[in-house]
Amino acid sequence: MRSFVKLLLSDLKQFSRDRTALFFTFAFPLLFMLIFGLVFSGNNGVSYKIGLVDTDQSPVSTQISTVLKQVSIFNVDQSSNFEQELEKLKKGDIRAIVVIPAGTQTAIANGQASTVTVYFDPSQSTSSSIILSTLQQITGQINQQLTKQPTLIQIKEQSVQTHELRNIDYLIPGILAMSILFLGLFGSLTMVERREKKVLKRFGATPVSRSKLLASQVVYRLILAVIQAIIIIAVASFVFKVKVIGNWFELFGILLLGTLAFISIGYFAVSRAKTVEGAMPIIQLVQFPMLFLSGIFFPVEIMPTFMRPIVNAMPLTYLGDAFRQIMVQGTPLYPMWLDVAVLGAWMVICVVLAIRLFQWE
């Protein structure tokens, strides 16, 4: 029995000294719970801004407009200019446009169906499906209120995308952004390992400068990022028939900028870590919030309002948005210039901080 207790205490002591094991056993599940709890706690407060164009201007169309404005998840932007609303939709300022056609009241009075057209962007798959399903339910209620006949007002779904895209087409940009995140952050562990094993100290006795050592590591990661992107896009193309719609040179530029930004963030994150075991929880702490709060897998609209500043500050949010704009011409969360500017700012700031704080020995 005494030997059993000693072995048990020995195992417990060894576990308590292993920071990585402690993190994944206790902190990691709690972090997951907190992230998902905060994200999905905002479901009741989700709001989508939609455009409304009433070309009928009749009592019936006015009643339809009134019902739409009373729906809690809709923030209705009513206008008489369809082209202006369509431009807003393409820029991402609104999520859909509801167009009430001229002659709606006349058609209903004659017992004929009137079709309300909803313009949407399928690249915003989650928000579009919620909006369309809600409008279908509202249409049924309006029919019952107006005519007691549930088929006189119909919804016509009209995509603003010129290309026919599927869910997998929208998933690939997020996977590519995630791969850049992993490559940049976990690549910094190599330098920590070399520091821990005194390799960096030995380099100090050679003619090789530290700047050359870092430059070789950065170029090495950039090459891996390009190869990784080629493999992901090639597999997506050949296996799932995914097509890159946008400009390849723009995609290559964003790929390099995003990789440089996350390499810089990785080096800054582990600048003071003395061991790989100590650096791993830091990397995980940086990685997981970005992975789940940046909008590459979960739509930004479901985030609680108080979390939006955090989402807007994350570099992965802008990298994923840039990839979506280029690869599938999806509705932007931000203008492309802002995506580039934020990624560039993160890169410059983290490079400066990493240079000032990084410990070589």
Secondary structure in CASP SS format (residue, H / E / C, confidence):
PFRMAT SS
TARGET T0000
AUTHOR 0000-0000-0000
METHOD secondary structure of the structure
MODEL  1
M C 1.00
R H 1.00
S H 1.00
F H 1.00
V H 1.00
K H 1.00
L H 1.00
L H 1.00
L H 1.00
S H 1.00
D H 1.00
L H 1.00
K H 1.00
Q H 1.00
F H 1.00
S H 1.00
R H 1.00
D C 1.00
R H 1.00
T H 1.00
A H 1.00
L H 1.00
F H 1.00
F H 1.00
T H 1.00
F H 1.00
A H 1.00
F H 1.00
P H 1.00
L H 1.00
L H 1.00
F H 1.00
M H 1.00
L H 1.00
I H 1.00
F H 1.00
G H 1.00
L H 1.00
V H 1.00
F H 1.00
S C 1.00
G C 1.00
N H 1.00
N H 1.00
G H 1.00
V C 1.00
S C 1.00
Y E 1.00
K E 1.00
I E 1.00
G E 1.00
L E 1.00
V E 1.00
D E 1.00
T C 1.00
D C 1.00
Q C 1.00
S C 1.00
P H 1.00
V H 1.00
S H 1.00
T H 1.00
Q H 1.00
I H 1.00
S H 1.00
T H 1.00
V H 1.00
L H 1.00
K H 1.00
Q H 1.00
V C 1.00
S C 1.00
I C 1.00
F E 1.00
N E 1.00
V E 1.00
D E 1.00
Q E 1.00
S E 1.00
S C 1.00
N C 1.00
F H 1.00
E H 1.00
Q H 1.00
E H 1.00
L H 1.00
E H 1.00
K H 1.00
L H 1.00
K H 1.00
K H 1.00
G C 1.00
D C 1.00
I C 1.00
R C 1.00
A E 1.00
I E 1.00
V E 1.00
V E 1.00
I E 1.00
P C 1.00
A C 1.00
G C 1.00
T H 1.00
Q H 1.00
T H 1.00
A H 1.00
I H 1.00
A H 1.00
N C 1.00
G C 1.00
Q C 1.00
A C 1.00
S E 1.00
T E 1.00
V E 1.00
T E 1.00
V E 1.00
Y E 1.00
F E 1.00
D C 1.00
P C 1.00
S C 1.00
Q C 1.00
S H 1.00
T H 1.00
S H 1.00
S H 1.00
S H 1.00
I H 1.00
I H 1.00
L H 1.00
S H 1.00
T H 1.00
L H 1.00
Q H 1.00
Q H 1.00
I H 1.00
T H 1.00
G H 1.00
Q H 1.00
I H 1.00
N H 1.00
Q H 1.00
Q H 1.00
L H 1.00
T C 1.00
K C 1.00
Q C 1.00
P C 1.00
T C 1.00
L C 1.00
I E 1.00
Q E 1.00
I E 1.00
K E 1.00
E E 1.00
Q E 1.00
S E 1.00
V C 1.00
Q C 1.00
T C 1.00
H C 1.00
E C 1.00
L C 1.00
R C 1.00
N H 1.00
I H 1.00
D H 1.00
Y H 1.00
L H 1.00
I H 1.00
P H 1.00
G H 1.00
I H 1.00
L H 1.00
A H 1.00
M H 1.00
S H 1.00
I H 1.00
L H 1.00
F H 1.00
L H 1.00
G H 1.00
L H 1.00
F H 1.00
G H 1.00
S C 1.00
L H 1.00
T H 1.00
M H 1.00
V H 1.00
E H 1.00
R H 1.00
R H 1.00
E H 1.00
K C 1.00
K C 1.00
V H 1.00
L H 1.00
K H 1.00
R H 1.00
F H 1.00
G C 1.00
A C 1.00
T C 1.00
P C 1.00
V C 1.00
S C 1.00
R H 1.00
S H 1.00
K H 1.00
L H 1.00
L H 1.00
A H 1.00
S H 1.00
Q H 1.00
V H 1.00
V H 1.00
Y H 1.00
R H 1.00
L H 1.00
I H 1.00
L H 1.00
A H 1.00
V H 1.00
I H 1.00
Q H 1.00
A H 1.00
I H 1.00
I H 1.00
I H 1.00
I H 1.00
A H 1.00
V H 1.00
A H 1.00
S H 1.00
F H 1.00
V H 1.00
F H 1.00
K C 1.00
V C 1.00
K C 1.00
V C 1.00
I C 1.00
G C 1.00
N C 1.00
W H 1.00
F H 1.00
E H 1.00
L H 1.00
F H 1.00
G H 1.00
I H 1.00
L H 1.00
L H 1.00
L H 1.00
G H 1.00
T H 1.00
L H 1.00
A H 1.00
F H 1.00
I H 1.00
S H 1.00
I H 1.00
G H 1.00
Y H 1.00
F H 1.00
A H 1.00
V C 1.00
S C 1.00
R C 1.00
A C 1.00
K C 1.00
T C 1.00
V H 1.00
E H 1.00
G H 1.00
A H 1.00
M H 1.00
P H 1.00
I H 1.00
I H 1.00
Q H 1.00
L H 1.00
V H 1.00
Q H 1.00
F H 1.00
P H 1.00
M H 1.00
L H 1.00
F H 1.00
L H 1.00
S C 1.00
G C 1.00
I C 1.00
F C 1.00
F C 1.00
P C 1.00
V H 1.00
E H 1.00
I H 1.00
M C 1.00
P C 1.00
T H 1.00
F H 1.00
M H 1.00
R H 1.00
P H 1.00
I H 1.00
V H 1.00
N H 1.00
A H 1.00
M C 1.00
P H 1.00
L H 1.00
T H 1.00
Y H 1.00
L H 1.00
G H 1.00
D H 1.00
A H 1.00
F H 1.00
R H 1.00
Q H 1.00
I H 1.00
M H 1.00
V C 1.00
Q C 1.00
G C 1.00
T C 1.00
P C 1.00
L C 1.00
Y C 1.00
P C 1.00
M H 1.00
W H 1.00
L H 1.00
D H 1.00
V H 1.00
A H 1.00
V H 1.00
L H 1.00
G H 1.00
A H 1.00
W H 1.00
M H 1.00
V H 1.00
I H 1.00
C H 1.00
V H 1.00
V H 1.00
L H 1.00
A H 1.00
I H 1.00
R H 1.00
L H 1.00
F C 1.00
Q C 1.00
W C 1.00
E C 1.00
END
